[in-house]
Amino acid sequence: MEADKKGLSNKVKWISNIIKHGLFLHGVRNNLAKIGLDFMPYYWVREATSTITPPEIRGEDKEFQISIFGKEEINYVKRTIIGIEDKDLMADLKSGELCVGLKNKGTIAAYMFIKRKPFVFRKRHFNLRSEESYLHSMYTFEAFRGKNIAPYLRFHSYKLLEKEGVTKYYSVSEYFNKSTIRFKNKLNSKPVKLYLSMLLFKKWTMNFTLKSYK
């Protein structure tokens, strides 16, 4: 009986967290995609559009180090994160993308990738000039969530790119993923376009521009 109550309590807490973080509709979209109805509204976002107060890591433990990740770290990520099988992170690394990560006493806390070349996202072409970059695949490991890790890593990735003459930072934010939108708002991000991508039964793809922002 106690086990049943604990299980029910955990389920209620899980549902509450999904609603709290605005991920319910995001989850609905993902489930529809699994049956072939992949409708994805998303923002094309420019990050750091104005001066940012450097984010700080929450908590007493401040022993975090920014580093460039290689094959060893990517292999660890692939072995550890459930549901990442469809992302070929090693191919991204081999194609010249930069993987910037954060470690705590040798343990990986978070990572993200940076593109510097034109690319295709869901069959829409995005051009990148020499001073522009595309930041993607940000992930914070569960043990380090709630510590303001994502904004901290993102901010320091800007500083790394500035040294290479890159001063414009773009990313994609799924319309229903409110937690991602909130963390980017901390970095003075602004939407540039609102797009809709439709992928039907993995055969037909359509792309629409829903809104342009000044």
N, C-alpha and C positions, 0 to 999 in steps of 0.2 A: 504493500500500500504506500509506504513512504517513498519507494522507488518510483511509483506511478506519479505521485505528487511532485517529486523532484523533476521527473521528465516533463510533466505538464508545465511546471514553472519555467523550465529552460526554454520550452517552445514559445511560451508567452513572451519571455524576455527577448527571444530571437525575433519574433514578429514585431515587438515594440521597437527594437533597434532599427529594423528595416524601415518602418514608418517614420521614426524619428529622423533618420538620415536621408529621407526622401528617396529610398531605393525600391519602393514597392513597384512603381510603374517601370522602373529600370529592369526589375526582375521579370515582370510581365512581358516586356519587349524581348528579353533574352529567351524566355520560354517559347514565345511565338516563333522566334528565329529558328529554334530547334526543329520545328515542324515545317520549315520552309517559307515562313512569312516574316521576312527580315526587314522591318521598317525602322530606320534609324535616323531620327532628327539629331543634328549636332551643330555645335557652334565652331566656327573657325575663329580662334581667339588669339589676340596679341597680348602677351604678358609683359609685365613691368613697363607700363606705359607712362609711369611717373616715378619719382623718387620713392624708394621703399625703406622703411625702417627694418634693419636686419632682423629676421626672425630668430628667436632663441629656442633652444630645446627645453621642454618642461621637465621638471624633476631634479633631484639632487645629482644624478649621474650625468656628468658632462663629458665623459671620456669617449667622444666620437671623432672619427677621422674621415675626411673626404679623400677618396682615391679613385683612380681609373681602374675599372674592372677588366679582366681578361678572361681567357678560357676557363681557368680554374673556378673563378667566381660564377661564371655563367653555367657551368656544369652543376655547381651546387644549387643554383636557382632552379634549374630544370629538374633536379632530383627532389627538390623540397616542396615546390608550389604545386598544389593539386589544380588541375584544369588548365595548365599552361601548355599542354601538348601541341595545340594548334599554332603556337607562336614560335617561329624559328629564330630564336634570339642569337644563336651561333652564326646564322647566315647574316644577320644584321651586323654582327661584330666583324665578320670576314669581309663585308662589303665596305668597310671603312667607317662605320658609325662609331661614335664614342659612347661608352657605357660609364656613367659616373655613379659612384656608390658611396654609401656611408656605412662605416663599421663601428661597432662598439666592442672594444677589447678583443678585436679579431673576429667577432661575429657579425655577419651581414645584417644590417638593420633595414636598408632600403637601397633601391637602385632606379635608374632611368636611362633612356637612350636619347641620343641627339643625332639628327640627320643634318647634313650640310648641303645635300644635293637635291635637285628636283625629284619628286616621287609621286606615286599613284596611291590614293586611299579610296578603296571601294570604287575603283574605276573612274575616279575624278583626279585629274592631274593638278598638282600643286607645284608651282615654280618657286625656287629659292635662289635669291641673289647671293653674292659673296658675303654680304653683311647680315644675312638672314639664316635662321635655323628653325628646325622643327623638333620639339621636345615630346617624347612619347614613352609609353610603357612604364610609367611611374608605378612603383610597388613598394609598400611598406610592410615588413613582416609583422605578424600579429602581436608578437611580444613587445613591439616598439610603438604600437599605435597609441594615439592619445598624447603623444609627446611633442607634437608640432614638427615631426620629422620631415614631412613632405615639403612644406614651405621652406624649411631650413636648407634641405638639399637643393631645391630648385634655385633659391637665391644664390647659393655658392656655385651652381652650374653657370649662372649668368656671369659671375666673376671670372670663371675659367674661360668662357667664350669671349669676353671682352678683351682678353689678352691676345686672342686670335683675330681681333678686328670685327667680331660679330656683335652687333648691337641691337638686333631685332629678334625676338623670340616668339614663335608661334606654336600653337598646339590645338588639339581637338578636344572638345568637351561634349560628351553625350548629353542631350537635352534633359533626359530624365535622371542623370547621375548628379544629384544635388550636392553630394559630399565633395565631388571633384570640383564643381563650380564654386563651392564655398572656399576651398583651399586656394584656388586660383584668385579669388577675390582678395585674399590677404596679400597678394602680390600685385595689386593694382592692375589686374587684367581686364581687358575690354573685348567684347565680341566684335568681330569684323563682318562676318556673314553667318546667317542661319541656313543650313542646308538640310535637305531630306534625301536620304539614300534608300532605295527600295531594291531588295534582292529577293526574287521570287524563286523558290525551289532550287536555288543555287545555279540557275540558268539565265534568268533575265535580270538585268540591272538597269535602273533608271535613277537619274540624279536631277534634283531640282534646287533652285535657289529660292528660299522662302522670304528672306529679308536681308537687306544690306544696312549696316549701321554707319553713322558718320563718325 
